[in-house]
Amino acid sequence: MSNRPPKAYKDMEFLNSPDARTVRILSEFYGPQARFRNSKIADTIVFFGSSRIKSRAEALKYFKSVSENNYTNPNTSKKKIEEAKRILELSKYYEVAVELSRRLTSWSMNLKTDQKRFIICSGGGPGIMEAANKGAKLAGGESIGLNISIPTEQYINKYVKRELAFEFHYFFMRKFWFIYLAKALIAFPGGFGTMDELMEVLTLIQTKKVRKKICILVYDKKYWNEIIDFDALLKYGMIGASDKKLIEFCNDIDEAFDKITTHFKKYYL
């Protein structure tokens, strides 16, 4: 048995220590970069949205189970049924994301290019992320899943193949890869995470840290105007008129598909 100490790059105690934090950060840059190059992925279409939104099939199954369950407390029964109705209503976004992803993937696969253009990219988890990856797979295409290690929702969904499944520790490195390859970004209804991702992209474009032409679509104007009052931001002078124009609202699949493909034809094809 050798008495030699381990080399630093093989010393797991060191690599997991605070002293090696910069090494771990760089690994989350160079590792994905090498895999994207090997896969010949040129650019992406990023889907953001809630991990809590279920497919219509799952939502219907849950609604049926709640409706058939005899709760002893009438208030509990009413609350559960209202929750099940809300989940069923929100499932429409899952189905829209699947179909939009499928159509965009079919369109991009017909482009005459040696590289893989406008590949669907999501956070790799459940909900809208899963829907985006599922749509790409239904079209016979590939898609990317940029997962993050957190206490919940940390599994890679079954529609992302291993070669394009990533597991990040650092949120900022994950966000870097969301934005770096993106030529379009679609924000479906979501919570803190979706708002964080959307606002960071808008801030980077507003401050000219990102200068490329990214199409930013916000799906379902009614939902987003209720969650974020963009007109109030403009009214109080917190953003300018040009800032508000960074976002395009859309309310159906055809509109979203046309806006994204038109943007690509104008700036990237």
C-alpha positions as CSV (number, residue, x, y, z in Angstrom):
1,M,0.0,0.0,0.0
2,S,1.4,3.4,-1.0
3,N,2.2,6.0,1.7
4,R,1.8,8.8,-0.8
5,P,-0.7,11.4,0.1
6,P,-3.6,11.9,-2.4
7,K,-3.2,14.5,-5.2
8,A,-5.3,17.6,-4.5
9,Y,-7.7,17.0,-7.4
10,K,-8.4,13.5,-6.0
11,D,-8.7,14.5,-2.3
12,M,-12.4,14.5,-1.6
13,E,-12.0,16.0,1.8
14,F,-10.3,19.0,0.2
15,L,-12.6,19.2,-2.7
16,N,-15.6,19.4,-0.4
17,S,-14.0,22.0,1.9
18,P,-14.5,25.8,1.8
19,D,-11.0,26.2,0.4
20,A,-12.0,24.4,-2.8
21,R,-15.2,26.3,-3.4
22,T,-13.8,28.1,-6.4
23,V,-12.8,24.7,-7.9
24,R,-16.4,23.5,-7.5
25,I,-17.8,26.6,-9.0
26,L,-15.5,26.3,-12.0
27,S,-16.5,22.6,-12.4
28,E,-20.1,23.8,-12.8
29,F,-18.9,26.0,-15.6
30,Y,-16.5,23.7,-17.5
31,G,-18.4,20.5,-17.0
32,P,-21.6,21.6,-18.7
33,Q,-19.6,23.5,-21.3
34,A,-17.8,20.4,-22.4
35,R,-21.0,18.3,-22.5
36,F,-22.8,20.9,-24.6
37,R,-20.0,21.1,-27.0
38,N,-19.8,17.3,-27.3
39,S,-23.5,17.2,-28.0
40,K,-23.2,20.1,-30.6
41,I,-25.8,22.2,-28.9
42,A,-25.6,25.7,-30.2
43,D,-28.5,27.4,-28.4
44,T,-31.7,26.9,-26.4
45,I,-35.3,27.8,-25.7
46,V,-35.8,28.0,-21.9
47,F,-39.0,27.1,-20.2
48,F,-39.6,28.5,-16.7
49,G,-42.7,27.7,-14.6
50,S,-44.0,26.1,-11.4
51,S,-42.9,22.7,-10.4
52,R,-46.2,22.3,-8.6
53,I,-48.4,22.2,-11.7
54,K,-49.6,18.7,-12.6
55,S,-50.6,17.1,-15.9
56,R,-54.3,17.0,-16.7
57,A,-54.3,13.2,-16.1
58,E,-52.7,13.6,-12.7
59,A,-55.0,16.5,-11.8
60,L,-58.1,14.5,-12.8
61,K,-57.0,11.5,-10.8
62,Y,-56.5,13.7,-7.7
63,F,-59.8,15.4,-8.2
64,K,-61.6,12.1,-8.5
65,S,-59.9,10.7,-5.3
66,V,-60.8,13.8,-3.3
67,S,-64.4,13.8,-4.6
68,E,-64.9,10.1,-3.7
69,N,-63.3,10.5,-0.2
70,N,-65.7,10.8,2.6
71,Y,-64.1,13.3,5.0
72,T,-65.5,13.4,8.5
73,N,-65.2,17.2,8.7
74,P,-67.3,19.2,6.1
75,N,-64.8,22.1,6.1
76,T,-62.0,19.7,5.3
77,S,-64.0,18.2,2.4
78,K,-64.8,21.7,1.0
79,K,-61.2,22.8,1.3
80,K,-59.9,19.7,-0.4
81,I,-62.4,19.9,-3.2
82,E,-61.5,23.6,-3.8
83,E,-57.8,22.6,-3.9
84,A,-58.5,19.8,-6.3
85,K,-60.4,22.2,-8.6
86,R,-57.6,24.7,-8.5
87,I,-55.0,22.0,-9.4
88,L,-57.2,20.8,-12.3
89,E,-57.6,24.4,-13.6
90,L,-53.8,25.0,-13.5
91,S,-53.1,21.7,-15.3
92,K,-54.0,23.5,-18.6
93,Y,-50.5,25.2,-18.4
94,Y,-48.8,21.8,-18.3
95,E,-50.6,20.7,-21.4
96,V,-49.8,23.9,-23.2
97,A,-46.1,23.6,-22.3
98,V,-46.0,20.1,-23.7
99,E,-47.6,21.1,-27.0
100,L,-45.6,24.2,-27.4
101,S,-42.3,22.4,-26.7
102,R,-43.3,19.6,-29.1
103,R,-44.1,22.1,-31.9
104,L,-40.9,24.1,-31.4
105,T,-38.8,20.9,-31.3
106,S,-40.3,19.6,-34.5
107,W,-39.7,23.0,-36.1
108,S,-36.1,23.2,-35.0
109,M,-35.3,19.6,-36.1
110,N,-36.3,20.5,-39.6
111,L,-33.6,23.3,-39.8
112,K,-30.8,22.5,-42.2
113,T,-27.8,22.8,-39.9
114,D,-24.9,20.6,-38.5
115,Q,-25.5,22.0,-35.0
116,K,-28.5,21.4,-32.7
117,R,-30.4,24.6,-32.7
118,F,-33.0,26.0,-30.3
119,I,-33.0,22.9,-28.0
120,I,-35.6,22.9,-25.3
121,C,-34.1,23.5,-21.8
122,S,-35.8,23.4,-18.4
123,G,-34.9,23.1,-14.8
124,G,-35.2,19.3,-15.2
125,G,-37.7,18.7,-12.4
126,P,-41.5,18.2,-12.3
127,G,-44.4,20.5,-13.3
128,I,-43.8,22.9,-16.2
129,M,-40.2,21.7,-16.4
130,E,-41.3,18.1,-17.0
131,A,-43.9,19.3,-19.5
132,A,-41.2,21.1,-21.6
133,N,-39.0,18.0,-21.6
134,K,-41.9,15.7,-22.4
135,G,-42.9,17.8,-25.4
136,A,-39.4,17.6,-26.9
137,K,-39.4,13.8,-26.4
138,L,-42.8,13.5,-28.1
139,A,-41.3,15.2,-31.1
140,G,-38.4,12.8,-31.2
141,G,-35.9,15.4,-30.1
142,E,-33.5,16.0,-27.3
143,S,-33.9,18.4,-24.4
144,I,-31.8,19.7,-21.5
145,G,-32.5,19.5,-17.7
146,L,-30.6,21.8,-15.4
147,N,-31.5,20.4,-12.0
148,I,-30.6,21.9,-8.7
149,S,-29.9,20.1,-5.4
150,I,-32.5,21.4,-3.0
151,P,-34.5,19.6,-0.2
152,T,-37.6,19.2,-2.4
153,E,-38.3,18.6,-6.1
154,Q,-34.7,17.6,-6.7
155,Y,-35.1,14.7,-9.1
156,I,-34.6,14.8,-12.8
157,N,-37.8,14.0,-14.7
158,K,-37.9,10.9,-16.9
159,Y,-38.0,12.8,-20.2
160,V,-34.4,14.0,-20.0
161,K,-31.7,11.6,-21.1
162,R,-28.7,11.2,-19.0
163,E,-26.3,12.9,-21.4
164,L,-28.2,16.2,-21.1
165,A,-29.2,15.9,-17.4
166,F,-27.2,18.2,-15.1
167,E,-27.1,18.5,-11.3
168,F,-26.1,21.9,-9.9
169,H,-25.2,22.9,-6.4
170,Y,-24.9,26.7,-7.1
171,F,-28.0,28.5,-8.2
172,F,-26.0,31.2,-9.9
173,M,-24.1,28.7,-12.1
174,R,-27.4,27.0,-13.0
175,K,-28.8,30.5,-14.0
176,F,-25.7,31.2,-16.0
177,W,-26.4,28.1,-18.2
178,F,-30.1,29.0,-18.5
179,I,-29.2,32.4,-19.9
180,Y,-25.9,31.8,-21.7
181,L,-27.3,29.6,-24.5
182,A,-30.8,31.0,-24.5
183,K,-32.3,32.7,-27.6
184,A,-35.8,32.6,-26.2
185,L,-37.3,32.3,-22.7
186,I,-40.9,31.4,-21.9
187,A,-42.2,32.1,-18.4
188,F,-45.3,30.1,-17.5
189,P,-47.2,30.8,-14.2
190,G,-45.0,30.0,-11.2
191,G,-43.9,31.2,-7.8
192,F,-40.7,32.6,-6.2
193,G,-38.3,30.5,-8.4
194,T,-40.0,31.5,-11.6
195,M,-40.2,35.2,-10.7
196,D,-36.5,35.1,-9.6
197,E,-35.4,33.6,-12.9
198,L,-37.6,36.0,-15.0
199,M,-36.5,39.1,-13.1
200,E,-32.8,38.2,-13.2
201,V,-33.0,37.9,-17.0
202,L,-34.9,41.1,-17.4
203,T,-32.3,42.9,-15.1
204,L,-29.4,41.6,-17.2
205,I,-31.0,42.8,-20.4
206,Q,-32.1,46.1,-18.9
207,T,-28.5,46.8,-17.7
208,K,-26.9,45.6,-21.0
209,K,-25.1,42.8,-19.3
210,V,-26.8,40.6,-21.9
211,R,-26.8,42.2,-25.3
212,K,-28.1,39.3,-27.5
213,K,-31.6,39.4,-28.7
214,I,-33.6,37.1,-26.4
215,C,-37.3,36.7,-27.0
216,I,-39.0,36.8,-23.5
217,L,-42.5,35.5,-23.5
218,V,-44.7,35.6,-20.5
219,Y,-47.6,33.1,-20.8
220,D,-51.0,34.1,-19.6
221,K,-51.3,37.9,-19.3
222,K,-54.1,37.7,-16.8
223,Y,-52.1,35.6,-14.4
224,W,-48.9,37.6,-14.6
225,N,-50.6,41.0,-14.4
226,E,-52.3,39.8,-11.2
227,I,-49.0,38.6,-9.7
228,I,-46.9,41.5,-10.8
229,D,-48.4,44.9,-11.6
230,F,-46.1,46.0,-14.5
231,D,-48.2,49.1,-15.2
232,A,-47.7,50.2,-11.6
233,L,-44.0,49.9,-11.9
234,L,-44.2,52.1,-15.0
235,K,-46.6,54.5,-13.3
236,Y,-44.3,55.1,-10.4
237,G,-41.3,55.5,-12.6
238,M,-39.5,52.3,-11.3
239,I,-39.1,51.1,-14.9
240,G,-39.2,53.0,-18.2
241,A,-41.5,52.4,-21.2
242,S,-38.7,50.6,-23.0
243,D,-38.2,48.3,-20.1
244,K,-41.8,47.1,-20.2
245,K,-41.3,46.3,-23.9
246,L,-38.7,43.7,-23.0
247,I,-41.6,41.4,-22.2
248,E,-44.1,40.0,-24.6
249,F,-47.3,38.5,-23.3
250,C,-49.0,35.6,-25.0
251,N,-52.2,33.7,-24.3
252,D,-52.2,30.7,-26.6
253,I,-49.9,28.2,-28.3
254,D,-50.2,29.5,-31.8
255,E,-49.3,33.1,-30.7
256,A,-46.3,31.8,-28.6
257,F,-45.0,29.6,-31.4
258,D,-45.3,32.3,-34.0
259,K,-43.6,35.0,-31.9
260,I,-40.6,32.7,-31.1
261,T,-40.1,31.4,-34.6
262,T,-40.5,34.8,-36.1
263,H,-37.9,36.1,-33.6
264,F,-35.4,33.4,-34.6
265,K,-35.9,34.0,-38.3
266,K,-35.3,37.7,-37.9
267,Y,-32.2,37.5,-35.7
268,Y,-30.6,34.0,-35.9
269,L,-31.5,32.4,-39.2
